[in-house]
Amino acid sequence: MARKIFVTTALPYANGPFHIGHIMEYIQADIWVRFQRMHGNELHFIGADDAHGAPIMLKAEAEGITPHELVARIAAERPKYLQGFQIAFDNWHTTDSPENVELSQDIYRRLKLAGLIYSKPIEQFYDPVKGMFLADRYVKGECPNCHAHGQFADACEECSIVNAPTDLINPYSTLTGAVPVLRTSDHFFFKLSDPKCVEFLRQWLNEPGRLQPQVTNKAKEWLDGAGDKALGDWDISRDAPYFGIPIPGAPGKYFYVWLDAPIGYLASLKNYFDSGKAEANGESRSFREFLAAPDSEQIHFIGKDIIYFHTLFWPALLKFAGSPYKIPDHVYVHGFITVSGEKMSKSRGTGISPLRYLEIGMNPEWLRYYLAAKLNGNVEDLDFNPDDFIARVNSDLVGKYVNIASRAAHFITKHFNGALR
C-alpha cells in the first residue's frame, strides 16, 4: 500500500539569501522525496520562509521599509536557487500568512484549555539605549554550561543547551553593546515540564526508528536532566515592539518566533491544500482530513542545532493540541557543513555562495552528487573541500558513469546498428 507522506525541511530565516547549508538540506530531502516517489508513494514536499521576529523587524527598520516588504523581497529570490539546483518543493509559503495566524492561535487556545499555558512576571533584559526588550538572539554572553564565549541564550552553538538570557555570564546587547538592565514583564509559558508532557515525550523518544540513536540520546539528556539542567517550561511570548502573531486576549503580546515557526510547516501545508495543489498531486482529502488520517506520515529534515525544538517542544505542542494535529513520525538530523575543515564565515572568506556557483556555470548535478555522496545516516559534519569536489566529480561522474554510458553507446552501435529493440 502506498505511503502518504508530508515532508518538510527547516524553515530558512527570511532576512537573507540561502547559504550552502540550506541547499545541502534541501538536496538531501529532495533526493529522499524522489526516491519515495519512485517506489510509488504519495509525497507532499513543503517549504516556507520563517518570517517573524526581532531580526527582521530591525533589519527592515534599518532599510526604511516594512517587515512585510523585506520578507516579500527575500521570498522573490528563492525560486532561482531552488530551480537552479533542481529542488522541487510542492509548495513554498511563509509564516507571515493568514494560515499561520489561524493555526498558531488555534493551537495556543487548545493548549490553554489543556492547562498547559500559564503566565507569570519575569525579569527580562532591556536595552536602555535602543529602548526595547531584547529578544534572546540580541543577548550574548558566556554559556553557563560549557563556558563558551559569545553565545546566544536560546541555543549554544558549542553544547546545544538552551538557556534563559539571564543565565548568561557577562551578558551584553548585540544591538548597541550596552549592558542590558532587568525589567519586569508578564510572559506566557508552555508547561513542557508537566508530567503528562514528560511521560509522552519519553514514550515518543523510545519508539524504535523514530530518531537516529545519537539524536534520541541527546533528547533524553535534556528530558532527564536534574537540578539546573532539568527540563524547563517554554517562554512563548514577546513584548511589543515585535514582528509576529498577536496572542489572543493579550494586547501588546506576540508569539515568540519559535512558537509559530514550526507551525509554519502546517500553514504551508494548509495553503498547499487550499490552493488545490494537493488535489493536483493526487490527494483528495482536505487539509484537516489528511492531518488526522492514521495513514498519513509527518517527516522533518533538520540540522543538529535545532534538535531541542523538534524533539521536545514541537511533538509535545502537537500532541496536546489534539486532533487533527499529529506528532512527527520521524525527524532526520544532519550535521553542519564546513569548508576545507573550517566553519563557514563570510568575514574569513570560507562561505560558499550557491548563487555564485550557478552564475559561473557550474553544473548543479555535480553539487547534488557530491553532497549526496558525503551525507549518511549519522549526525556528522560534512566538509566541502574544493580539491576533493573536483576529484570526486572527475572520478565518479566522468570517469565512471559517463564512461559507462560511452562504452554502452559504442557497444550498441557496433552490435545493434545503434538502436535498442
C-alpha positions as MATLAB code, in Angstrom:
seq = 'MARKIFVTTALPYANGPFHIGHIMEYIQADIWVRFQRMHGNELHFIGADDAHGAPIMLKAEAEGITPHELVARIAAERPKYLQGFQIAFDNWHTTDSPENVELSQDIYRRLKLAGLIYSKPIEQFYDPVKGMFLADRYVKGECPNCHAHGQFADACEECSIVNAPTDLINPYSTLTGAVPVLRTSDHFFFKLSDPKCVEFLRQWLNEPGRLQPQVTNKAKEWLDGAGDKALGDWDISRDAPYFGIPIPGAPGKYFYVWLDAPIGYLASLKNYFDSGKAEANGESRSFREFLAAPDSEQIHFIGKDIIYFHTLFWPALLKFAGSPYKIPDHVYVHGFITVSGEKMSKSRGTGISPLRYLEIGMNPEWLRYYLAAKLNGNVEDLDFNPDDFIARVNSDLVGKYVNIASRAAHFITKHFNGALR';
ca = [
       0.000    0.000    0.000;
       1.374    3.418   -0.957;
       2.576    5.622    1.895;
       1.205    9.177    2.169;
       3.961   11.438    3.473;
       4.206   15.119    4.419;
       7.883   16.148    4.275;
       9.484   19.395    5.421;
      12.900   20.949    5.772;
      13.866   23.512    8.407;
      12.458   26.927    7.544;
      15.123   29.428    6.440;
      15.024   32.769    8.180;
      13.680   35.403    5.794;
      16.296   38.088    6.400;
      18.859   36.931    3.862;
      19.603   34.634    0.900;
      20.080   30.889    1.046;
      23.539   29.670    2.013;
      25.136   26.333    1.178;
      23.808   24.769    4.400;
      20.246   25.402    3.270;
      20.943   23.941   -0.162;
      22.585   20.858    1.366;
      19.496   20.117    3.466;
      17.103   20.736    0.569;
      19.107   18.470   -1.734;
      19.100   15.723    0.913;
      15.340   15.945    1.372;
      14.682   16.302   -2.370;
      16.619   13.104   -3.103;
      14.683   11.265   -0.374;
      11.377   12.543   -1.779;
      12.306   11.442   -5.313;
      13.292    8.005   -4.017;
       9.961    7.561   -2.227;
       8.034    8.621   -5.324;
       9.960    6.089   -7.409;
       8.560    3.470   -5.016;
       5.017    4.648   -5.740;
       4.456    6.596   -2.528;
       2.468    9.849   -2.346;
       4.717   12.717   -1.231;
       3.889   16.299   -0.282;
       7.170   18.248   -0.065;
       6.536   21.501    1.781;
       8.722   24.549    2.485;
       8.310   28.090    3.779;
      10.144   31.161    4.973;
      10.455   31.772    8.711;
       9.336   35.391    8.511;
       8.807   36.708   12.050;
      10.930   38.002   14.904;
      13.035   40.918   16.036;
      15.873   40.462   13.484;
      13.520   41.012   10.553;
      11.816   43.921   12.295;
      15.132   45.636   12.984;
      16.619   44.958    9.541;
      13.516   46.395    7.869;
      13.700   49.405   10.177;
      17.341   49.979    9.196;
      16.428   49.836    5.494;
      13.434   52.146    5.881;
      10.887   49.557    4.726;
       8.203   47.483    6.425;
       8.896   43.929    7.616;
       6.338   42.682    5.091;
       8.251   44.365    2.261;
      11.527   42.845    3.439;
      10.028   39.350    3.632;
       8.454   39.713    0.170;
      11.784   40.803   -1.334;
      13.644   37.840    0.147;
      10.902   35.434   -0.927;
      11.114   36.673   -4.516;
      14.747   35.476   -4.650;
      14.011   31.893   -3.529;
      12.917   30.301   -6.872;
      16.218   30.936   -8.672;
      18.058   28.934   -6.025;
      15.553   26.101   -5.835;
      15.092   25.788   -9.576;
      18.817   26.212  -10.155;
      19.617   23.180   -8.001;
      16.599   21.205   -9.266;
      14.927   21.152   -5.848;
      11.210   20.592   -6.341;
       9.117   21.657   -3.360;
       5.407   21.140   -3.951;
       4.634   24.323   -2.061;
       6.647   27.247   -0.680;
       4.896   29.638    1.655;
       5.646   31.959    4.593;
       4.970   32.047    8.318;
       3.766   35.638    7.815;
       0.465   34.377    6.450;
      -3.236   34.173    7.365;
      -2.915   30.387    7.595;
      -0.173   30.657   10.211;
      -2.117   33.211   12.251;
      -5.138   30.886   12.243;
      -3.235   27.722   13.168;
      -0.909   29.320   15.739;
      -3.790   30.928   17.597;
      -5.840   27.725   17.371;
      -3.035   25.601   18.817;
      -2.438   28.164   21.574;
      -6.110   28.125   22.581;
      -6.128   24.314   22.641;
      -3.018   24.185   24.827;
      -4.549   26.743   27.143;
      -7.690   24.603   27.501;
      -5.428   21.627   28.221;
      -3.955   23.535   31.182;
      -0.511   23.827   29.622;
      -0.334   27.620   29.249;
       0.242   29.986   32.145;
       1.618   33.487   32.654;
       3.974   34.890   35.225;
       6.031   38.055   35.674;
       9.653   37.638   34.716;
      12.685   39.830   34.760;
      13.750   40.423   31.194;
      16.705   42.194   29.668;
      16.014   45.645   28.269;
      18.389   47.701   26.152;
      18.401   51.194   27.695;
      19.996   52.655   24.558;
      17.658   51.065   21.980;
      14.628   51.375   24.238;
      13.219   47.868   23.812;
      13.103   44.486   25.468;
      15.735   42.237   23.977;
      14.795   39.040   22.204;
      17.071   36.127   23.063;
      19.019   36.490   19.827;
      20.030   40.011   20.824;
      21.704   38.979   24.040;
      25.086   37.296   24.034;
      27.363   36.172   26.789;
      29.240   33.231   28.248;
      27.337   29.929   28.307;
      26.885   28.837   31.940;
      27.039   25.178   30.907;
      30.180   24.890   28.743;
      31.556   28.449   29.304;
      31.934   29.162   25.585;
      32.051   32.926   24.966;
      29.843   34.957   22.619;
      26.892   32.549   22.778;
      23.204   33.236   22.331;
      20.856   32.158   25.097;
      18.346   30.211   23.014;
      20.845   27.753   21.508;
      24.515   27.483   22.462;
      26.499   26.608   19.338;
      29.019   24.584   21.336;
      26.890   22.394   23.643;
      23.384   22.986   22.168;
      21.896   23.687   25.588;
      19.010   26.135   25.798;
      19.413   28.825   28.458;
      17.456   31.840   29.588;
      19.192   35.139   28.679;
      19.517   35.878   32.382;
      21.555   32.668   32.770;
      24.350   34.031   30.576;
      27.529   35.215   32.232;
      28.525   38.838   31.457;
      25.617   39.457   29.030;
      25.585   42.310   26.536;
      23.211   43.688   23.894;
      24.261   42.853   20.357;
      22.305   45.910   19.134;
      24.264   48.578   20.965;
      26.864   46.757   23.074;
      25.203   48.160   26.175;
      24.949   46.152   29.358;
      21.242   45.270   29.495;
      19.139   46.099   32.534;
      16.421   43.926   34.033;
      12.798   44.973   33.852;
       9.680   43.032   34.791;
       7.197   41.865   32.160;
       4.394   39.272   32.156;
       5.183   36.353   29.855;
       3.255   33.296   28.732;
       4.739   29.818   29.107;
       4.096   26.380   27.647;
       4.351   23.881   30.501;
       6.805   21.476   28.886;
       7.807   20.170   32.325;
       4.261   18.960   33.068;
       4.339   15.240   33.998;
       1.986   14.356   31.127;
       4.325   16.085   28.643;
       7.357   14.301   30.086;
       5.604   10.916   30.032;
       4.510   11.408   26.419;
       7.975   12.531   25.296;
       9.610    9.555   26.991;
       7.315    7.200   25.068;
       7.785    9.107   21.809;
      11.582    9.089   22.095;
      11.689    5.378   22.914;
       9.785    4.330   19.806;
      12.252    2.381   17.604;
      13.258    4.125   14.383;
      11.689    7.441   15.330;
      15.065    9.204   15.554;
      18.708    8.417   14.930;
      20.318    6.916   18.070;
      22.548    9.970   18.628;
      19.518   12.254   18.487;
      17.491   10.082   20.874;
      20.346   10.085   23.371;
      20.717   13.872   23.206;
      16.990   14.465   23.638;
      16.900   12.092   26.612;
      19.753   14.036   28.210;
      17.581   17.146   28.201;
      14.451   15.250   29.199;
      16.128   13.521   32.164;
      18.161   16.498   33.344;
      18.133   17.345   37.029;
      18.698   20.483   39.073;
      19.651   23.486   36.967;
      19.659   21.207   33.880;
      16.094   19.986   34.436;
      13.590   20.324   31.609;
      12.134   23.809   31.821;
       8.904   25.396   30.688;
       8.976   27.279   27.401;
       8.639   31.063   27.209;
       6.379   31.571   24.182;
       5.694   35.322   24.301;
       7.441   38.560   23.456;
       6.536   42.194   24.136;
       5.837   44.928   21.621;
       7.523   46.183   19.535;
       7.764   42.794   17.843;
       7.042   41.471   14.352;
       4.916   38.404   14.887;
       1.492   36.925   15.546;
      -0.610   38.561   18.300;
      -1.502   36.372   21.279;
      -5.312   36.199   21.595;
      -6.666   38.168   24.528;
      -3.286   39.685   25.403;
      -2.797   43.159   23.876;
       0.827   44.050   23.225;
       1.947   40.409   23.425;
       3.167   38.321   20.481;
       4.100   34.692   19.996;
       7.833   34.128   20.197;
       9.046   33.173   16.723;
       9.890   29.621   17.833;
       6.217   29.051   18.655;
       4.840   29.999   15.240;
       7.829   28.961   13.084;
       7.293   25.168   13.230;
       3.542   25.718   12.937;
       4.579   27.303    9.627;
       5.097   23.750    8.328;
       1.389   23.173    8.798;
       0.468   26.627    7.492;
       2.300   25.916    4.243;
       0.613   22.522    4.038;
      -2.783   24.182    4.550;
      -2.012   26.708    1.814;
      -0.997   23.795   -0.433;
      -4.329   22.049    0.168;
      -6.475   25.184   -0.011;
      -4.857   26.259   -3.303;
      -5.731   22.956   -4.994;
      -2.123   21.834   -5.407;
      -2.591   18.797   -3.158;
      -5.538   17.594   -5.221;
      -3.480   18.008   -8.378;
      -0.814   15.860   -6.682;
      -3.276   13.022   -6.071;
      -4.636   13.883   -2.602;
      -8.419   14.183   -2.497;
      -8.797   14.764    1.244;
      -8.920   18.173    2.914;
      -6.046   19.599    4.939;
      -7.585   18.576    8.266;
      -8.640   15.156    6.977;
      -5.109   14.484    5.749;
      -3.541   15.517    9.066;
      -5.965   13.444   11.129;
      -5.729   10.326    8.936;
      -3.853    7.400   10.545;
      -2.149    6.570    7.244;
      -0.512    9.993    6.779;
       3.097   10.466    7.919;
       4.861   13.651    9.020;
       8.620   13.740    8.476;
      11.115   16.560    9.110;
      14.675   17.082    7.863;
      16.654   19.420   10.141;
      20.160   20.392   11.248;
      21.603   19.341   14.591;
      21.384   22.887   16.003;
      17.584   22.693   16.338;
      17.179   19.203   17.796;
      15.753   20.552   21.071;
      12.885   22.348   19.374;
      11.942   19.434   17.100;
      12.266   16.519   19.537;
      10.832   18.043   22.724;
       8.888   21.267   22.229;
       7.334   20.523   18.825;
       5.997   16.982   19.414;
       4.623   17.932   22.857;
       2.908   21.003   21.413;
       1.254   18.912   18.680;
       0.289   16.051   20.977;
      -1.613   18.203   23.450;
      -3.157   20.468   20.829;
      -5.099   17.343   19.846;
      -6.661   16.165   16.591;
      -6.299   16.929   13.707;
      -2.732   17.852   14.655;
      -0.368   14.892   14.603;
       3.030   14.253   16.120;
       6.044   13.779   13.815;
       6.674   10.209   12.698;
      10.364   10.822   12.046;
      12.883   13.635   12.451;
      16.034   13.140   10.365;
      19.019   15.166   11.568;
      22.225   16.067    9.743;
      25.387   17.832   10.870;
      26.811   21.156    9.783;
      28.713   21.807    6.557;
      32.260   23.119    6.810;
      34.564   24.421    4.082;
      38.028   22.860    3.949;
      37.693   21.985    7.619;
      36.606   25.463    8.747;
      33.240   26.754    9.886;
      31.572   28.866    7.196;
      32.269   32.568    7.656;
      31.775   35.451    5.252;
      34.413   37.553    7.021;
      37.010   34.779    6.708;
      36.049   34.053    3.124;
      35.086   30.447    3.882;
      31.473   30.651    2.758;
      30.130   29.168   -0.469;
      27.522   31.161   -2.356;
      25.045   28.798   -4.046;
      24.009   31.556   -6.445;
      27.604   32.294   -7.417;
      28.093   28.574   -8.073;
      25.260   28.707  -10.600;
      26.263   32.066  -12.104;
      29.708   30.842  -13.140;
      28.154   27.909  -14.975;
      28.864   25.051  -12.574;
      26.568   22.066  -13.089;
      24.061   21.717  -10.221;
      24.135   17.920  -10.623;
      27.798   17.937   -9.586;
      26.990   19.539   -6.253;
      23.909   17.372   -5.750;
      26.009   14.248   -6.290;
      28.914   15.424   -4.142;
      26.735   16.296   -1.159;
      24.654   13.121   -1.503;
      27.807   11.013   -1.620;
      29.112   12.543    1.613;
      25.867   12.567    3.604;
      24.945    9.498    5.650;
      22.541    8.406    8.353;
      24.683    9.735   11.188;
      24.683   13.220   12.664;
      28.128   14.088   11.306;
      29.518   17.336    9.959;
      30.174   17.327    6.225;
      33.254   19.041    4.831;
      33.224   20.668    1.393;
      36.757   20.619    0.054;
      37.235   22.136   -3.443;
      40.042   19.733   -4.388;
      38.037   16.734   -3.190;
      34.971   18.052   -5.018;
      36.869   18.242   -8.333;
      38.466   14.839   -7.826;
      35.188   13.139   -6.943;
      33.278   14.674   -9.853;
      36.026   13.702  -12.301;
      36.442   10.213  -10.865;
      32.844    9.226  -10.160;
      30.694   11.181  -12.580;
      33.061   11.477  -15.545;
      35.357    8.507  -15.003;
      32.639    6.009  -14.071;
      29.097    6.994  -15.041;
      29.931    8.883  -18.234;
      32.453    6.237  -19.193;
      29.836    3.510  -18.747;
      27.438    5.430  -20.998;
      30.173    5.918  -23.603;
      31.093    2.222  -23.604;
      27.423    1.201  -23.806;
      26.835    3.562  -26.750;
      29.812    2.075  -28.611;
      28.589   -1.480  -27.900;
      25.062   -0.671  -29.113;
      26.385    0.986  -32.280;
      28.735   -1.884  -33.061;
      26.402   -4.805  -32.417;
      22.858   -3.410  -32.763;
      23.202   -0.773  -35.503;
      22.810    2.000  -32.906;
      19.283    1.040  -31.896;
      17.726   -0.842  -28.977;
      14.738   -3.059  -29.680;
];
